Structure formats: C-alpha cells, structure tokens
Amino acid sequence: MVAALRRAAADDLSCDDLTDLLKVAFCHRNQIDAALTSVIGALDQAAEQAPDGEATMALSSATWLSHNLHISSSAAYAQVQLARRLPSLPDTAGAFERGELSAQHVSVVARSVDAVTRGGGPPGHAEALMLEEARQREPRDLLRYGLSLVHQLAPEEMLAEEERRRRRRHIQLSEVFDGGYEIAGHLDPVGGATLKTAIQGLLGPRAKDDERTPGQRRADALVEIATRVLDQGDLPTRGGQRPHITITATLDTLCGNPGAPAALLDWAFPISGRELRRIAKDAEITPILVSSKSDPLHVGRKYRTATPKMNRALDERDRGCLLPGCDRPPEMCQRHHEVDWVAGGETDVDRMLLLCGPHHRLLSRGWRLERLPDGGAVVHPPPRPGGVEALAIHDPPSRMRE
C-alpha cells in the first residue's frame, strides 16, 4: 500500500484520480486504526488481569502506552478509553472495522452516546442517529450534532455538561522574566464567544496602512477593551481608589532631559521616557512634590478625561475618526488632545478631536494632525530627510455625508 501511494504521488495523475485513491487509502487507514484499537483493548485487559500491575510495572494502560510508544498522555488515554467503550457499541465497531468511520468519528459517537446514557436516554437510538450523521459530517460538526442530540434525548445531562465546561474556565496572566505578560486560559463557549465578539467589534475592517499581524491586532483590541473599561471609571474601588495602572517618574524623565532615570511601571518595571510620554498623553497625572529625602510634601491632581457631555459633542461634531479615509465610528475612537494633555493641553471640545486607536498611535510615531477652521483636518506625515512633506485634506464631517 505504501509503495502504491508513493508511485501515485510521483505519477502525473489528475485531481479526480488522486482524490479517488485517497478515499480508498483513508478507508484502509481506518481499518488499521480499528485493528490497533482492538490490540490496545487486549493490552488493557491483560494489564487489568495481571496481579499487582506486574505486566505494566504498576502503570496504568494509558501511561504504559505513552511511555513505550512515545505518544502524548492525552492521546494514549483517548485510545484506551475508546478501546474500552467499543465493545458496548457493536454497530459503531462494525463501521470502524469496515473503514467507514475514522477514529475521530468513532470517539465522537462514543462520547455522545455516553452522555445520553448518563442522562437516562436511549443509548441504542442515540448510536443509530449518530452513525447516520457520521457518514456525512466531519468530526467537529458531528460533535455539535451530538450535543444537540443530547439536548433532545437527555436534557439534564446537557445542563450538567454546560456546567462542567463553565467550571473549567480560567485565565492565567503571568509576567515573564524580562518584562511583558503571557496569557493562557480557557473560556466556556458563551464566555469565549462574548470575548471574540468584543475583539472583532473593535478590530473592524483592516486598514490599508495597518501592518500589524492578526495576532497583534487581537492583542491591541484586548488591551483597548481594558483601557476603555478603566477610562469609564465604572469599576469598583479598591483601597479607596478606582483600578488604575501606576507609573512613577521624575519631571526630568517626563520632559525627556538627558541623564534622567527610567520611569517605573507599577512601582517596579523600568520603561523608557518615550513610552512614559506616550502613555502620559492621555493619562491622569498626580504631581507629587517631594523633599530631598523623597518625603511627599504636596500632592496635586489633574483630570484629562472628557465629560459625558463633551463626549456627545465630540461624537456629533466629528462623527468618527478624522484621519482621511478612515470610516471608524465614534464608538471605536479615542478622544485626542490637539496639544498633549501632559504638555498643558486642555480637556475642551474645541481642543480635542476623535481618532481611532490605530491612527491615534500614528501620532506617537511622528505624525501630526492639524484641524482647519472649516472642520477639516490636515495630516502631516513624519518628515523624511530630503523629502517633501505631503498634505492630506479631510473634508468636514457634514460635507462627507452630503
């Protein structure tokens, strides 16, 4: 069989001929998998019958297979469970032996029938329906059909399964050794779909000048969701304060003076003065005057966030991102100070404008946006050595909609 497949791959066969050949080969592979499952079942029985686990050195059948066959523990466990379950599913076992079903299909059938059985439903009827669908569905789609079938035949088990999936939920956010964070976790279907919808809603259509990878866009969207929640100020207080990130820096660092020390993120991790100024453009700053011994002498406070009335006025006036060619609506935009807030800019409608997240970040890379008296905007790209600075004119929102 291997030699025939290698010859076929080398021959100049048509797509249809190769597809027909693959169908036959996959059928034979399914038969081999069925035979392997029978052998695994025999090994499992032999291990169970051996006194004190002598046959497998007191290891479980799955651990024994994983160690000797160099397969993952999860794969070995799945193989053993399938071998144990097949004898009670004679019709499924027969289809597997004839090569009509893959090992993945058989596992899904067994899982669904087990769920119906646990819920007090009719296992024979469930197996017949699953086998009928298995011949025309791929395994993932078959699993979804099986869940729907459980809901029909054993609804209480469906509720229990949803609760088990919900209990698996977790998020692990770990700071790595050299800075940054790694995210790992699991969400139940509803939680995952909710987060996915929120991220996709923020992403919107990919802009032509957006060079980020899909993974980078999703990461930026997740951070933006968190930023918006923090900006809204609706989270409960902790220690008398709203949740916030803290950056500690000297005035010299904020101003970019040579020799200034690095700023500290959350009291510990050093960040550059440039990153500090990028964050400070739209942050609330608490100026603290300290003595030579670092004892606080005076604490002041300024607010940079626009009020709800200001936000409505900005939305009505700009009606979306003001960068030329961008169609992101107000709900996907940030409130930008024409003069950086940290540099003395005022939180005032006449001195603010709407920019979406990606275009807001352009300004930290040397771009400059200037409003015109008629409501339009002029974009100044970063100056290039020996180049000529180009201008892009953005029509006022009212004219854009005429």
C-alpha positions in Angstrom: 0.0 0.0 0.0 2.8 2.4 0.9 4.6 1.7 -2.4 1.4 2.2 -4.4 0.8 5.6 -2.7 4.4 6.7 -3.4 4.1 5.7 -7.1 0.8 7.6 -7.3 2.4 10.7 -5.8 5.1 10.6 -8.4 2.8 9.9 -11.4 1.1 12.7 -13.3 -2.4 11.8 -12.1 -5.5 14.1 -12.3 -7.1 15.6 -9.2 -10.1 13.3 -9.5 -7.8 10.2 -9.7 -5.8 11.3 -6.7 -9.0 12.0 -4.7 -10.4 8.6 -5.5 -7.1 7.0 -4.5 -7.1 8.9 -1.2 -10.6 7.7 -0.4 -9.5 4.1 -0.8 -6.3 4.7 1.3 -8.2 6.5 4.1 -10.7 3.6 4.2 -7.8 1.2 4.7 -6.2 3.5 7.3 -9.5 3.5 9.2 -9.4 -0.3 9.2 -5.8 -0.3 10.5 -6.9 2.1 13.3 -9.7 -0.2 14.2 -7.3 -3.2 14.4 -4.9 -1.1 16.5 -7.8 -0.2 18.8 -8.6 -3.9 19.2 -4.9 -4.6 20.2 -4.9 -1.7 22.7 -8.1 -3.2 24.2 -6.4 -6.6 24.5 -3.4 -5.0 26.2 -5.6 -3.1 28.6 -7.4 -6.4 29.6 -4.1 -8.2 30.0 -2.8 -5.4 32.2 -6.0 -5.5 34.3 -5.8 -9.3 34.8 -2.1 -9.2 35.8 -1.6 -9.4 39.6 -0.4 -6.2 41.3 0.0 -4.5 37.9 3.1 -6.6 37.1 2.5 -6.6 33.4 2.9 -2.8 33.1 5.1 -2.1 36.1 2.1 -0.8 38.1 1.5 1.8 35.5 -1.9 2.4 34.0 -2.5 1.2 30.5 -2.5 4.8 29.1 0.7 5.7 30.9 2.3 2.5 29.7 1.4 3.2 26.1 2.6 6.8 26.4 5.9 5.7 27.7 6.6 2.9 25.3 5.0 4.3 22.1 6.2 7.9 22.7 2.8 9.4 22.3 1.2 12.1 24.4 -0.5 11.1 27.6 -3.8 12.6 26.4 -3.6 10.6 23.1 -2.9 7.4 25.0 -5.7 8.0 27.4 -8.1 8.6 24.5 -7.0 5.4 22.8 -7.6 3.3 25.9 -11.0 4.8 26.6 -12.1 4.2 23.0 -10.9 0.5 23.3 -12.9 0.1 26.5 -16.0 1.7 25.0 -16.2 0.0 21.6 -17.5 -3.5 22.8 -20.7 -1.9 24.0 -21.2 -0.1 20.6 -21.3 -3.1 18.2 -22.7 -1.1 15.2 -20.1 1.6 15.6 -17.3 -1.0 16.0 -18.5 -2.7 12.8 -18.5 0.5 10.8 -15.0 1.2 12.2 -13.7 -2.2 11.1 -15.1 -1.8 7.6 -13.2 1.5 7.3 -16.4 3.6 7.0 -15.5 5.8 10.0 -12.3 7.4 11.2 -11.1 7.1 14.8 -12.1 10.7 15.4 -15.7 9.9 14.3 -15.8 6.8 16.5 -14.6 8.8 19.5 -17.3 11.5 19.0 -20.0 8.8 18.6 -18.9 7.1 21.8 -18.8 10.4 23.7 -22.3 11.4 22.6 -23.8 8.0 23.4 -22.1 8.1 26.8 -23.7 11.5 27.5 -27.1 10.3 26.5 -26.7 7.2 28.7 -25.6 9.2 31.7 -28.7 11.3 31.3 -31.1 8.3 31.2 -31.7 8.5 27.4 -31.9 5.6 25.0 -28.3 4.7 24.0 -29.3 2.4 21.1 -31.3 5.1 19.5 -28.6 7.7 20.1 -26.0 5.4 18.5 -28.1 4.8 15.4 -28.7 8.6 14.8 -25.0 9.4 15.4 -23.9 6.7 12.9 -26.2 8.0 10.3 -24.8 11.5 10.7 -21.2 10.4 11.0 -21.2 9.3 7.3 -21.8 12.8 6.1 -20.2 15.1 8.7 -16.7 15.9 9.7 -15.8 15.2 13.4 -16.2 18.7 14.7 -19.6 19.2 13.0 -20.6 15.7 14.3 -19.7 16.7 17.8 -22.0 19.7 17.6 -24.8 17.5 16.3 -24.1 15.1 19.2 -24.5 18.0 21.7 -27.8 18.9 20.1 -28.9 15.2 20.3 -28.0 15.1 24.0 -30.2 18.1 24.5 -33.1 16.3 22.8 -32.7 12.9 24.4 -31.1 13.8 27.8 -31.6 17.5 28.5 -30.4 17.2 32.2 -27.1 15.8 31.0 -26.8 18.8 28.6 -27.1 21.2 31.5 -24.6 19.2 33.5 -22.1 19.3 30.6 -22.5 23.0 30.3 -21.8 23.4 34.0 -18.7 21.2 33.6 -17.4 23.4 30.8 -18.2 26.5 32.7 -16.2 25.3 35.7 -13.1 24.7 33.5 -12.9 28.5 32.9 -9.7 30.2 34.0 -7.3 32.9 32.9 -3.6 32.9 33.9 -1.7 36.2 33.4 2.0 35.8 34.1 4.7 38.4 34.0 7.7 36.9 32.1 11.3 37.3 33.4 12.3 40.1 31.1 9.0 42.0 31.1 5.7 41.6 29.3 3.0 39.2 30.1 1.9 35.8 28.8 -1.8 34.8 28.7 -3.1 31.3 29.0 -6.6 30.0 29.9 -9.9 28.5 28.9 -13.4 30.0 28.5 -16.7 28.3 28.2 -18.5 28.7 24.8 -20.6 31.6 25.9 -17.6 33.5 27.5 -15.4 32.8 24.6 -17.9 33.9 22.0 -18.5 37.1 24.1 -14.8 38.0 24.1 -14.4 37.1 20.5 -17.3 39.3 19.5 -15.9 42.2 21.5 -12.5 41.9 20.0 -13.9 41.6 16.4 -16.1 44.6 17.0 -13.0 46.7 17.9 -10.9 45.4 15.1 -13.3 46.4 12.3 -12.1 46.2 8.6 -8.3 46.1 8.3 -6.9 49.5 7.1 -4.6 49.6 4.1 -1.8 51.1 6.2 -2.2 48.6 9.1 0.9 46.4 9.1 0.1 44.5 12.3 -0.3 40.8 12.2 -3.7 39.3 13.1 -2.4 38.3 16.4 -1.1 41.7 17.1 -4.4 43.3 16.1 -6.3 41.0 18.5 -3.8 41.8 21.3 -4.2 45.5 20.8 -8.0 45.1 20.7 -8.0 43.2 24.1 -5.8 46.0 25.7 -8.1 48.6 24.2 -11.2 46.9 25.8 -9.5 47.0 29.2 -8.4 50.6 28.6 -12.0 51.7 27.8 -13.3 50.0 30.9 -10.8 51.7 33.1 -11.5 55.1 31.4 -15.2 54.8 32.1 -14.5 54.6 35.8 -17.3 52.2 36.5 -15.2 49.5 38.2 -15.5 49.2 42.0 -12.9 50.9 44.2 -10.1 49.1 45.8 -8.3 50.7 48.7 -10.4 53.8 48.2 -9.3 54.2 44.5 -10.6 53.2 41.1 -8.5 50.5 39.5 -5.6 52.1 37.6 -2.0 51.4 36.5 0.7 53.4 38.2 3.8 54.9 36.6 6.3 56.7 38.8 8.7 59.2 37.1 10.6 62.3 37.7 9.9 65.6 35.9 13.2 65.2 34.1 12.1 61.8 32.7 8.7 63.2 31.7 10.4 66.1 29.8 13.0 63.8 28.2 16.0 65.5 29.7 19.4 63.7 29.1 20.5 61.5 32.0 17.0 61.2 33.5 16.2 57.9 35.3 13.8 55.4 33.8 10.2 55.5 34.8 8.7 52.7 36.8 5.6 50.8 35.8 3.6 49.5 38.7 6.4 50.6 41.1 8.9 48.1 39.7 9.4 47.6 35.9 11.5 50.2 34.2 10.2 51.8 31.0 11.7 54.5 28.7 10.9 58.1 28.8 9.4 57.8 25.3 7.0 55.1 26.5 6.2 57.3 29.5 5.3 60.3 27.3 3.2 58.1 25.0 1.1 56.9 28.0 1.1 60.3 29.6 -0.6 62.0 26.6 -3.9 60.6 27.7 -3.4 59.8 31.3 -4.4 61.4 34.6 -1.3 62.6 36.4 -0.9 63.1 40.1 2.0 65.6 40.6 3.8 65.0 43.9 6.4 67.4 45.3 9.0 65.6 47.4 11.8 66.6 49.6 15.5 65.7 49.1 14.7 62.7 51.3 11.8 61.6 49.0 9.3 62.6 51.6 6.0 63.8 50.0 5.4 67.5 50.6 2.5 68.2 48.4 0.1 66.2 46.2 -1.9 67.8 43.4 -4.3 66.2 40.9 -5.5 67.0 37.3 -8.1 65.2 35.2 -7.8 64.7 31.5 -11.0 62.6 30.7 -13.8 64.3 28.8 -17.1 64.5 30.5 -20.2 62.7 29.1 -21.5 65.9 27.6 -18.1 66.6 25.9 -18.1 63.1 24.5 -21.5 63.6 23.0 -20.4 66.9 21.5 -17.3 65.4 20.0 -19.3 62.5 18.5 -21.8 64.8 16.9 -19.1 67.1 15.5 -16.6 64.7 14.2 -18.8 61.6 13.7 -15.8 59.3 13.6 -12.1 59.2 13.1 -10.8 62.3 11.4 -7.9 60.8 9.7 -8.5 60.9 5.9 -10.1 57.7 4.5 -10.9 56.2 7.9 -14.6 55.2 8.4 -14.4 54.0 12.1 -17.4 55.4 14.0 -17.2 57.4 17.3 -17.7 54.3 19.5 -14.4 53.0 18.1 -12.5 56.2 18.6 -10.4 57.8 21.4 -10.5 61.5 22.5 -7.3 63.1 21.3 -5.9 66.3 22.7 -4.5 68.5 19.9 -1.9 69.7 22.4 -0.8 66.8 24.5 -2.5 66.9 27.9 0.8 66.3 29.7 2.2 69.3 27.8 -0.5 71.6 29.0 -3.3 70.8 26.6 -6.8 71.4 27.9 -9.7 69.0 28.1 -12.0 71.1 26.0 -14.2 70.2 23.0 -12.6 72.9 20.8 -9.1 71.5 21.6 -9.9 67.8 21.1 -10.9 65.5 18.3 -11.7 61.9 17.5 -9.1 59.4 16.4 -9.4 55.6 16.2 -6.9 53.5 18.1 -4.6 52.6 15.2 -4.5 56.2 13.9 -4.1 57.6 17.4 -0.9 55.5 17.7 0.4 57.1 14.5 0.8 60.4 16.3 3.4 58.8 18.7 5.4 57.8 15.6 5.9 61.4 14.4 2.7 62.1 12.5 0.9 65.3 13.2 -2.8 66.2 12.8 -4.0 69.8 12.4 -7.6 71.0 12.4 -8.8 73.5 9.9 -11.3 76.3 10.6 -13.9 74.7 8.4 -13.8 71.4 10.4 -11.5 69.5 8.1 -8.1 68.2 9.0 -4.6 68.3 7.6 -2.3 65.3 8.1 1.5 65.9 8.3 3.4 62.7 7.9 6.8 62.4 9.6 9.4 64.5 7.9 11.9 62.5 5.8 15.4 63.6 5.0 15.5 65.3 1.7 11.8 64.6 1.1 8.8 66.9 0.7 6.1 66.9 3.3 2.8 65.9 1.8 -0.6 67.1 2.9 -3.9 65.2 3.1 -7.1 67.2 3.3 -10.0 65.7 5.2 -13.4 67.1 4.4 -15.6 68.2 7.3 -18.0 65.5 8.5 -21.0 67.5 7.3 -19.7 67.6 3.8 -18.8 63.9 3.9 -22.4 63.0 4.4 -23.9 65.2 1.7 
